[in-house]
Amino acid sequence: MSLPPRARGVKVLKAVSSPIRLQILNLLFDRGALSYTELMNTLKMNPARDAGRFAYHLKFLLKATLVEVDVETKKYFLTDLGKLVIDVADRVEKRAVKPKGMLVRTSHLTFEEFDANKISNSLIREAKMPVDLAQKISKEAEKVILKSKTKYLTAPLIREIVNVLLIEKGFEDYRHKLTRLGLPVHEVTALIETKDRQHTEADELLLKVGKSVLREYVLLNAFPRDIADAHLAGALHVDNVGTWILKPDEVVHDLRFFLKNGLRLDNYNVLYYSEQPPENFQAALSMIFNILLLCRPEVNKTQTIDHFNVFLAPYVKCLEPEKVKESLRLFVFNLNRHVDVSLVLDLSIPSMLAEKNVVVAKGNPAGQYGDFFSESQLLVNLLFDIFLEENQLKPLVNPKLIFKINPEALKDEKTHSMLLKAHEIAAEKGAIYFVNTMQKQKDRTEAAFSANGVKLEADLTGDWETDTLRTGCLGCVEVNLPRIFQESEKDKIKFFSLLKERCELAERALIIKQRALKQHGKIALPFMMQETNGDVYFRLENCTGIINLVGLKETVECFTSKSLGEKESLRFVEDIVQTSLTFINKTGQKHGRRVFISILPNPEASLRFARLDIEKYGVAKTKFSGTRDKPFYSATHRLQLQTGNFLSVPLEQLEIEQSLRGLRQGGNLTIIEVGGVEVKAADLLKLTCQLMENQNIEFLTYNRQITYCTVCQKSWFEELHKCPSCGSISPVVTFDRFKFT
């Protein structure tokens, strides 16, 4: 016999009229199927006292077909009708409690009426959560929001409430995917109101905020947990983590690509105008400056132009030196203000370029690069003159000059005078670097260096052009050696085991970066990844990755209780080098990638590692360089200049340099501290030749601290806190290219 109209509905309403029965339905909705005992315990009912009452309510729900029991598991679960009743009850409660017109300020800067369905949709879309679970979480979040009676709802606040619920219920993986990226209001305010704000442009401020968001994204989503934790804890330091998956650290340019094709900007942006290949020297310099400007947003650190004077030599033929010099001066000033760049200069025409056909626009002198030897030397001389003139006031630290020294140059009178000029710049205030090509072996390949010490040589394909030009440094991950010492507790086996583990983590971070750039390179790097006749400019697959060892000096001295120059310390250094090389050679052969272990300057990692270790282990147990206020770990190898009848470097320091030779494959930079003494260019040249010929030092620079007064515009050697001339204190600035390394 069928029930009269609405009688079924009345029966259902009677079933949910009891608070206990409604509580049972809610429990089964929230937790899923539960046994008789589980239901009683959750309701905090006493089996001895409340069994009859509980059985009555449960039987009522079974008769109303709101609940059924699984015969096999003996567990009770909600029927579809039961779920519908819960849904209706939620709607009724929402209507009764929810204030009219409760609005939410969304992340799209609009106001919308609150809707719990949008929470479940976000959980399904963003966290990939099952539909049933997402609906349960959204209903709980809605209850919390309604009970709070908050007057101002925002999308971030709702997300925070949902994340708290996910943590409480143990759904950490879903919470991880749902995390909102951004900065607290206090941090943004601090960035805007910082004391250094007068030196920070608005675009730079925007860049800092954007990088902070991307940094969180990389650590939460791009990196696996072990790499992210190692970076945050200070075991590793991932350089430029905010742009890790967006752009490489460095690029080495080949000017011939643009001298031949011009700037075809409309290939990747139809709104841009293209430039034809330059027809004169000024047009060539203008185009190079534009190349560097367009490339700057796509590179984290520096850009390098190899063979700068050789590739431009044909454009200065028959030009008056004074006009060439003024064009170069304007070019240098523009670079100084806008782009971090190194100009690599050749003393003579390299053998692999001498017979190459010149790349110039129609109407310009053709031939081979070997035909323009005198023009290439003219460009070097003029650049040196500009640097010497501008360095009279204060150091010209950008652009950097990288000067290749070969044995033929020492025999020629003209080139010898150029070498003297180069060392006159080094003896004073200039940022000039020297590459050793004096002991060139027959089997030695050509190499390109950046001012950061990164080296690219023809070791991948054997072709110097594809291996050294139009490629660069993919990225750099620093390894905290003093942290490994602390964790190993002076156990050598444990130390080297941890070293391998950290190198493996660093290599995986570099692989993640390479894959990300390979996948998104054409979008993230539109200028560098441009194509001309199917030829992509930037050779991403040929980039090198660097695993940088930080704190070698402090680690060795702590482990051996000896100074770095003693025999026991040198043996331990060699063990570290050998272990690192064994690991990297094994993984390099396995994956076919250019990943190298080196020791290169990195002030940020040096400071960060030291501060984190002091926080973790205390000042007394942490060996560091610098002061307590500004502690740092060594990240370079510095040699101290000794003066006397002739300039020299202490023998024990040279022995340390030799012990590190195995780490030169990916790059190296030997820094010689000149100090506050006056030195002659000729004496400095002799020292450079001795170091290169006898010690085979590959890449070096001379460094000295310069104090400059902005009031009287005078400068002095060494760091001073007060101007000796006018007595000023606050306007005194210290220049030091390698501070905190």
C-alpha positions in Angstrom: 0.0 0.0 0.0 1.5 3.3 -1.1 1.9 6.2 1.3 -0.4 9.2 0.9 1.0 12.3 -0.8 3.8 13.9 1.2 3.7 11.2 3.9 7.2 10.0 2.9 8.5 13.6 3.3 6.8 13.9 6.7 8.5 10.6 7.7 11.9 12.0 6.6 11.3 15.3 8.5 10.4 13.3 11.6 13.6 11.3 11.3 15.8 14.5 11.3 13.7 16.3 13.9 15.9 14.8 16.6 19.3 16.5 17.3 20.9 13.0 17.9 19.7 11.6 14.6 20.8 14.7 12.7 24.2 14.4 14.5 24.4 10.7 13.3 23.7 11.8 9.7 26.4 14.5 9.9 29.0 12.1 11.3 28.3 9.6 8.4 28.6 12.4 5.9 31.8 13.8 7.3 33.6 10.6 8.1 32.1 8.0 5.8 30.9 4.6 6.9 31.2 3.9 10.7 30.4 0.9 12.8 27.8 0.8 15.7 30.6 1.1 18.3 32.4 3.9 16.4 29.1 5.9 16.2 28.4 5.5 19.9 32.0 6.4 20.9 32.0 9.5 18.7 28.7 10.6 20.1 30.2 10.1 23.6 27.4 7.7 24.6 27.8 5.1 27.3 27.1 1.6 26.0 25.8 0.4 29.3 23.6 3.4 29.9 22.6 4.7 26.4 22.5 1.5 24.3 18.7 1.4 24.1 18.3 5.1 23.3 21.0 5.0 20.6 19.4 1.8 19.0 16.0 3.5 18.9 17.4 6.5 17.0 19.5 4.4 14.6 16.5 2.2 13.9 14.4 5.3 13.1 17.0 6.4 10.5 17.0 2.9 8.9 13.2 2.9 8.6 13.3 6.3 6.9 15.9 4.8 4.5 18.3 7.7 5.3 20.9 5.1 6.5 21.8 1.6 5.4 24.1 -1.1 6.8 26.7 -3.0 4.9 26.1 -6.7 5.7 29.8 -7.7 5.2 31.5 -4.9 7.1 28.7 -4.2 9.6 29.2 -0.5 9.0 26.4 2.1 8.5 26.5 4.6 5.6 24.4 7.4 4.2 21.9 6.6 1.4 21.5 9.1 -1.5 18.4 10.3 0.3 20.4 10.8 3.5 23.0 12.9 1.5 20.2 14.9 0.1 18.8 15.6 3.6 22.2 16.8 4.8 22.5 19.1 1.7 19.0 20.6 2.4 19.9 21.0 6.1 23.0 22.9 5.1 21.1 25.2 2.8 18.5 25.9 5.5 21.2 26.7 8.0 23.0 28.9 5.5 19.9 30.9 4.8 19.2 31.3 8.4 22.7 32.3 9.5 24.2 33.9 6.5 24.0 37.7 6.4 22.3 39.1 3.3 24.7 40.1 0.6 27.9 38.7 2.2 30.5 39.8 -0.3 34.0 38.5 -1.0 36.8 40.6 -2.4 38.4 38.3 -5.0 41.9 38.2 -6.3 40.6 39.6 -9.6 39.8 42.9 -7.7 36.0 42.3 -7.9 33.3 41.8 -5.3 31.2 38.6 -5.5 28.6 37.0 -3.3 30.0 34.3 -1.1 29.4 30.8 -2.6 30.8 27.6 -0.9 30.7 25.8 -4.3 33.6 28.0 -5.4 35.7 26.6 -2.6 35.0 23.0 -3.7 35.7 23.9 -7.3 39.1 25.4 -6.3 40.0 22.2 -4.4 39.1 20.1 -7.3 40.8 22.3 -9.9 43.9 23.4 -8.0 44.6 20.5 -5.6 43.1 17.7 -7.7 41.0 16.6 -4.7 38.2 14.1 -5.2 34.7 15.6 -5.6 33.2 14.1 -2.4 36.0 15.2 -0.2 36.1 18.7 -1.8 32.5 19.2 -1.0 32.9 18.1 2.6 35.8 20.5 3.1 34.0 23.4 1.5 30.9 22.8 3.8 33.1 22.8 6.9 34.9 26.0 5.7 31.5 27.6 5.1 30.4 26.7 8.7 33.6 28.3 10.1 33.1 31.5 8.0 29.4 31.8 9.0 30.1 31.3 12.7 32.9 33.9 12.7 30.5 36.6 11.5 33.4 38.4 9.9 32.6 41.8 8.4 35.2 41.7 5.6 35.8 38.6 3.5 38.7 38.2 1.1 39.8 35.4 -1.1 43.2 35.0 0.8 41.3 34.8 4.1 39.0 32.0 2.8 42.0 30.2 1.4 43.7 30.4 4.8 40.7 28.9 6.6 40.6 26.0 4.1 44.3 25.4 4.5 43.8 25.2 8.3 41.1 22.6 7.9 43.3 20.6 5.5 46.1 20.6 8.0 43.8 19.6 10.9 42.6 16.6 8.8 46.1 15.5 7.7 45.7 16.5 4.1 49.1 18.2 3.8 49.7 17.3 0.1 46.4 19.1 -0.8 47.3 22.0 1.4 50.7 22.2 -0.3 49.1 22.6 -3.7 46.6 25.1 -2.5 49.1 27.5 -0.9 48.8 31.1 -1.9 52.0 32.8 -3.0 52.8 36.4 -2.0 54.2 38.8 0.6 52.7 39.9 3.9 51.6 43.5 4.0 54.4 44.3 6.5 57.2 43.0 4.2 55.8 45.0 1.2 55.7 48.1 3.4 59.3 47.5 4.5 60.4 47.3 0.9 58.7 50.5 0.0 60.0 52.4 3.1 63.5 50.9 3.2 66.4 53.3 4.0 68.0 52.4 0.7 64.8 53.4 -1.2 66.5 56.4 -2.7 68.9 54.1 -4.6 66.0 51.8 -5.7 64.0 52.5 -8.8 60.3 51.6 -8.9 60.9 48.9 -11.5 63.6 47.3 -9.2 61.1 47.3 -6.4 58.5 45.6 -8.6 61.2 43.1 -9.6 62.0 42.2 -5.9 58.3 41.6 -5.1 57.8 39.5 -8.2 60.9 37.4 -7.5 59.7 36.8 -4.0 56.5 35.2 -5.3 58.4 33.2 -7.9 60.8 32.1 -5.3 58.0 30.6 -3.2 56.6 29.0 -6.4 59.9 27.3 -7.2 60.5 26.0 -3.7 56.9 24.7 -3.4 56.2 23.4 -6.9 59.3 23.2 -9.1 61.7 21.6 -6.6 61.1 18.3 -4.8 61.0 18.5 -1.0 64.6 17.5 -0.4 66.1 20.2 -2.6 63.8 22.9 -1.3 64.5 21.9 2.3 68.3 21.9 1.7 68.1 25.4 0.2 66.0 26.8 3.1 68.1 25.1 5.7 71.3 26.5 4.3 72.9 23.2 3.2 72.6 24.5 -0.4 72.1 27.9 -2.0 70.3 28.0 -5.3 71.4 31.2 -7.1 68.5 33.4 -8.2 65.9 30.9 -7.1 63.1 33.3 -8.0 64.0 33.1 -11.7 65.5 29.6 -11.6 63.0 28.1 -14.1 62.9 31.2 -16.3 66.3 32.3 -17.4 70.0 31.3 -17.5 72.7 33.0 -15.4 75.1 34.0 -18.2 75.4 34.2 -22.0 78.4 34.5 -24.3 77.5 36.4 -27.4 78.7 35.8 -31.0 78.4 39.3 -32.7 78.7 37.7 -36.2 75.1 36.4 -35.9 73.7 40.0 -35.7 76.3 41.6 -37.9 75.1 39.2 -40.6 71.4 39.2 -40.0 70.7 42.4 -38.2 68.2 42.7 -35.3 65.1 40.8 -36.6 62.9 41.8 -33.7 59.7 41.4 -35.7 60.3 37.6 -35.7 59.1 37.4 -32.1 57.1 40.7 -31.7 55.3 42.1 -34.7 55.1 45.6 -33.1 58.9 45.9 -33.0 61.0 47.4 -35.8 63.9 45.4 -37.1 67.4 46.7 -37.7 69.3 45.9 -40.9 73.0 44.8 -40.6 75.1 47.8 -39.5 77.0 49.6 -42.3 79.4 51.5 -40.2 81.2 51.5 -36.8 78.7 53.7 -35.0 75.8 51.6 -36.2 77.6 48.4 -35.1 78.1 49.8 -31.6 74.5 51.0 -31.4 73.2 47.5 -32.5 75.5 45.8 -29.9 74.1 48.0 -27.2 70.6 47.2 -28.2 71.4 43.5 -28.2 72.7 43.7 -24.6 69.7 45.7 -23.6 67.2 43.3 -25.1 69.1 40.4 -23.6 69.4 41.9 -20.1 65.9 40.8 -18.9 66.6 37.3 -20.0 69.8 36.8 -18.1 70.3 36.6 -14.3 73.9 37.8 -14.1 76.3 39.0 -16.7 76.7 38.9 -20.5 80.0 38.4 -22.3 81.1 39.5 -25.8 84.0 37.3 -26.9 86.5 38.5 -29.6 85.0 42.0 -29.3 87.9 43.8 -31.0 88.3 41.2 -33.7 84.7 41.1 -34.9 84.6 45.0 -34.9 88.0 45.5 -36.5 86.7 45.6 -40.2 84.4 48.5 -39.3 87.2 50.9 -38.2 89.3 50.5 -41.3 90.3 53.9 -42.7 88.5 55.7 -39.8 90.2 58.5 -37.8 91.3 57.1 -34.3 89.8 60.1 -32.5 86.3 59.5 -34.0 86.6 55.8 -33.1 87.6 56.7 -29.6 84.7 59.0 -29.0 82.2 56.5 -30.3 83.8 53.9 -28.0 83.7 56.3 -25.0 79.9 56.9 -25.5 79.4 53.1 -25.9 81.3 52.4 -22.6 79.3 55.1 -20.7 76.0 53.5 -22.0 77.1 50.1 -20.9 78.2 51.4 -17.5 74.7 52.7 -16.8 72.5 50.0 -18.2 74.1 46.6 -18.7 76.4 44.2 -16.8 78.8 43.1 -19.5 82.4 41.8 -20.1 84.3 42.7 -23.3 86.9 40.1 -24.2 89.9 41.5 -26.1 92.4 39.5 -28.2 96.0 40.7 -28.4 96.4 39.0 -31.7 93.9 37.4 -34.2 93.2 33.9 -32.9 94.3 31.1 -35.2 90.8 29.7 -35.6 89.5 33.2 -36.7 92.4 34.4 -38.8 91.2 32.6 -42.0 87.5 33.0 -41.4 85.6 35.3 -43.8 84.7 38.7 -42.3 81.0 39.2 -41.5 80.1 42.8 -42.5 77.3 44.6 -44.4 77.6 45.1 -48.1 79.9 47.9 -49.1 82.3 47.5 -46.2 85.8 46.0 -46.5 85.6 42.2 -47.0 88.3 39.6 -46.6 89.4 37.5 -43.6 89.8 38.5 -40.0 93.5 38.0 -40.2 93.7 41.0 -42.6 92.6 43.4 -39.8 95.3 42.9 -37.2 96.2 46.5 -36.9 92.5 47.6 -36.6 91.9 45.1 -33.8 94.9 46.4 -31.9 93.7 50.0 -32.4 90.4 49.1 -30.7 92.2 47.6 -27.7 94.5 50.6 -27.3 91.6 53.0 -27.5 89.6 51.1 -24.9 92.6 51.1 -22.6 93.1 54.8 -23.0 89.4 55.4 -22.2 89.7 53.3 -19.0 92.9 55.0 -17.9 91.3 58.5 -18.4 88.0 57.6 -16.7 89.7 55.8 -13.8 91.4 59.1 -12.7 88.4 60.0 -10.6 86.9 56.7 -9.4 87.0 53.0 -10.5 85.2 52.1 -13.8 84.0 48.7 -12.7 81.6 48.1 -15.6 82.1 47.1 -18.4 84.7 44.6 -17.3 87.7 44.0 -19.7 89.0 40.5 -20.2 92.4 40.4 -21.9 93.9 37.3 -23.4 97.7 37.1 -23.1 99.6 34.9 -25.6 103.4 34.2 -25.9 103.7 36.0 -29.3 102.5 39.3 -27.6 105.6 39.4 -25.4 107.9 39.4 -28.3 106.2 42.3 -30.2 107.0 45.8 -29.2 103.5 47.2 -29.9 101.7 44.4 -28.1 104.1 44.7 -25.2 103.1 48.4 -24.8 99.4 47.3 -24.7 100.2 44.8 -22.0 101.8 47.6 -20.0 98.6 49.7 -20.4 96.5 46.8 -19.3 98.6 46.4 -16.1 98.5 50.1 -15.5 94.7 49.8 -15.4 95.1 46.9 -13.0 97.6 48.8 -10.8 95.2 51.6 -10.4 91.4 51.1 -10.2 90.2 49.2 -13.3 88.2 46.0 -13.5 90.5 44.1 -15.9 91.0 40.3 -16.0 93.8 38.3 -17.7 93.4 35.0 -19.5 96.4 32.7 -19.8 97.1 31.5 -23.4 100.9 31.5 -22.9 101.4 27.8 -22.5 99.0 26.8 -25.2 99.3 23.1 -25.9 98.5 21.6 -29.3 95.6 19.7 -27.8 94.3 22.6 -25.7 91.0 23.9 -26.9 89.8 27.5 -27.1 88.0 28.7 -24.0 85.7 31.7 -23.2 85.7 33.2 -19.8 83.2 35.5 -18.0 84.2 38.0 -15.3 82.5 35.7 -12.8 85.1 33.0 -13.6 82.8 30.7 -15.6 84.7 28.9 -18.4 83.3 27.4 -21.6 85.7 25.4 -23.7 85.3 23.1 -26.7 84.8 20.0 -24.6 81.3 19.0 -25.6 81.3 18.7 -29.4 84.9 19.6 -30.1 83.8 22.7 -32.1 84.9 25.9 -30.4 82.1 27.9 -32.0 79.2 25.8 -30.8 80.7 25.0 -27.4 81.9 28.5 -26.4 79.7 31.0 -28.3 75.9 31.6 -28.2 75.7 29.6 -25.1 76.6 30.3 -21.4 76.1 29.3 -17.8 72.8 27.6 -17.1 72.9 28.2 -13.3 74.9 27.8 -10.1 74.2 25.9 -6.9 76.4 26.5 -3.9 77.3 23.7 -1.4 77.9 24.7 2.2 81.1 22.8 3.1 81.3 24.0 6.7 77.8 22.7 7.3 79.0 19.3 6.0 81.9 19.5 8.5 79.5 20.2 11.4 77.2 17.3 10.4 80.1 14.8 9.9 81.6 15.4 13.4 85.1 15.0 12.0 84.3 11.6 10.5 86.0 11.6 7.0 83.9 8.8 5.6 80.7 10.6 6.7 82.1 13.9 5.4 82.7 12.6 1.9 79.4 10.7 1.9 77.5 13.9 2.7 79.5 15.9 0.1 78.4 13.4 -2.6 74.8 13.7 -1.4 74.8 17.5 -1.5 76.5 17.5 -5.0 73.8 15.1 -6.2 71.0 17.4 -4.9 72.7 20.4 -6.6 73.0 18.5 -9.9 69.3 17.5 -9.7 68.4 21.2 -9.2 70.4 22.1 -12.4 68.6 19.3 -14.3 65.3 20.7 -13.2 66.3 24.1 -14.5 67.5 22.8 -17.9 64.2 20.9 -18.4 62.2 24.0 -17.5 64.1 26.3 -19.9 63.9 23.7 -22.6 60.1 23.5 -22.1 59.4 27.2 -21.7 62.4 28.8 -23.3 60.7 30.2 -26.4 58.2 32.0 -24.2 60.5 33.1 -21.3 63.5 34.0 -23.6 62.0 35.4 -26.8 65.1 37.4 -27.8 67.7 34.7 -27.1 65.7 31.9 -28.6 64.9 33.7 -31.8 65.4 31.8 -35.0 66.9 32.9 -38.4 66.6 30.4 -41.2 66.0 27.7 -38.7 69.1 28.6 -36.6 68.2 29.3 -33.0 70.6 31.9 -31.5 71.0 30.7 -27.9 72.4 27.1 -27.7 70.6 26.1 -24.5 71.6 22.4 -24.8 75.3 23.4 -24.6 75.1 25.5 -21.4 77.2 24.6 -18.5 76.0 24.1 -14.9 78.1 24.9 -11.9 78.2 23.3 -8.5 80.1 25.8 -6.4 82.0 24.9 -3.2 81.8 27.6 -0.5 83.8 27.7 2.7 86.7 25.4 1.7 89.2 27.4 3.7 87.1 27.3 6.9 86.3 23.6 6.5 89.8 22.4 5.9 91.2 24.4 8.8 88.5 23.0 11.1 88.9 19.5 10.0 92.7 19.3 10.2 93.3 22.0 12.9 96.0 23.3 10.6 96.3 26.4 8.4 95.4 26.0 4.8 99.0 26.1 3.5 100.3 23.1 5.6 100.8 19.6 4.2 98.0 17.9 6.1 95.6 20.6 5.0 96.7 20.4 1.4 96.2 16.6 1.4 92.6 17.1 2.6 92.0 19.7 -0.1 93.2 17.2 -2.7 90.8 14.6 -1.2 87.9 17.0 -1.6 88.9 17.9 -5.1 89.3 14.2 -6.1 86.0 13.1 -4.5 84.2 16.0 -6.3 85.7 15.2 -9.6 85.0 11.4 -9.3 81.3 12.2 -8.6 80.9 14.7 -11.4 82.8 12.7 -14.0 80.6 9.7 -13.2 77.3 11.6 -13.4 78.5 13.7 -16.4 79.1 10.5 -18.5 75.8 9.1 -17.3 73.7 12.1 -18.3 75.8 13.7 -21.0 75.5 17.2 -19.4 78.1 19.9 -18.8 78.0 20.1 -15.0 81.2 21.1 -13.2 82.4 21.6 -9.7 84.2 24.9 -9.1 85.1 27.5 -6.6 83.8 30.9 -7.8 82.9 34.2 -6.0 79.4 34.5 -4.6 78.9 37.1 -1.9 75.2 36.3 -1.3 75.9 32.6 -0.6 79.0 33.3 1.5 77.1 35.6 3.8 73.9 33.5 4.0 75.7 30.2 4.8 77.8 31.8 7.6 74.8 33.5 9.2 72.6 30.4 9.1 75.4 28.2 10.6 76.0 30.7 13.4 72.2 30.6 14.2 72.3 26.8 14.2 75.6 26.0 15.9 76.5 29.3 17.7 79.4 31.7 17.2 81.8 29.7 19.3 81.4 26.5 17.2 81.4 28.2 13.8 84.6 29.2 12.1 84.1 32.0 9.6 85.8 34.9 8.0 85.0 38.6 8.5 83.6 40.0 11.7 80.8 39.0 14.0 78.6 41.7 12.5 79.4 40.6 8.9 80.5 36.9 9.0 81.0 35.1 5.7 82.7 32.0 4.2 85.4 32.0 1.6 84.2 31.5 -1.9 87.3 32.4 -3.8 91.1 31.8 -3.7 92.9 35.0 -3.0 96.7 35.5 -3.2 98.4 38.3 -1.3 100.8 40.5 -3.2 104.2 40.8 -1.5 106.3 43.9 -2.3 110.0 44.4 -2.0 112.8 44.4 -4.6 110.3 42.6 -6.9 106.6 41.7 -6.6 105.8 38.1 -5.6 103.2 35.8 -4.1 103.9 33.6 -1.0 104.9 30.1 -2.0 102.4 28.4 0.3 99.6 30.3 -1.4 100.7 29.1 -4.8 100.7 25.5 -3.4 97.1 25.9 -2.5 96.4 27.2 -5.9 98.0 24.1 -7.5 96.0 21.8 -5.2 92.8 23.3 -6.7 93.7 22.8 -10.3 91.3 19.9 -10.7 88.4 22.2 -10.2 89.2 24.4 -13.2 87.2 22.7 -15.8 84.0 24.6 -15.2 85.7 27.9 -14.3 88.1 29.5 -11.9 89.3 33.0 -10.8 92.5 33.7 -9.0 92.2 37.1 -7.2 95.5 38.8 -6.2 95.0 41.4 -3.5 97.2 44.4 -4.2 96.5 46.2 -0.9 97.3 49.9 -0.4 100.8 50.0 -1.9 101.8 51.8 -5.1 102.9 49.3 -7.8 104.4 49.8 -11.2 102.7 48.4 -14.3 106.0 46.9 -15.5 106.4 45.0 -12.2 102.9 43.8 -12.2 103.3 42.6 -15.8 106.3 40.5 -14.8 104.4 38.9 -12.0 101.5 38.1 -14.3 103.9 36.4 -16.8 105.6 34.4 -14.0 102.3 33.2 -12.6 101.0 32.2 -16.0 104.3 30.6 -17.2 105.5 28.9 -14.1 102.3 28.3 -12.1 100.0 27.9 -15.1 97.4 30.1 -13.5 94.6 30.2 -16.0 92.5 33.3 -15.2 93.4 36.1 -12.8 92.6 39.6 -11.7 94.2 42.2 -9.4 91.9 43.7 -6.8 92.3 46.5 -4.3 89.9 48.4 -2.1 89.3 52.0 -3.3 87.8 54.7 -1.1 86.0 57.5 -3.0 84.7 60.7 -1.6 81.6 62.0 -3.4 82.2 65.6 -2.1 85.7 66.3 -3.2 85.7 63.6 -5.9 89.1 62.1 -4.8 90.0 58.5 -4.2 92.5 56.6 -2.1 93.7 53.0 -1.9 92.3 50.8 0.9 89.1 51.2 2.9 88.8 54.5 4.8 85.9 55.7 6.9 86.8 59.4 6.6 88.0 61.4 3.6 91.6 62.5 4.2 91.0 65.6 2.0 87.8 67.2 3.2 87.0 65.2 6.3 83.6 63.9 5.1 82.3 60.7 6.5 78.8 59.8 5.1 79.6 60.6 1.5 82.6 58.2 1.5 82.1 55.1 -0.7 84.3 51.9 -0.8 84.7 50.0 -4.0 85.6 46.3 -3.6 84.7 43.9 -6.4 85.1 40.8 -4.2 83.8 41.9 -0.7 82.4 39.0 1.4 83.9 36.2 -0.8 
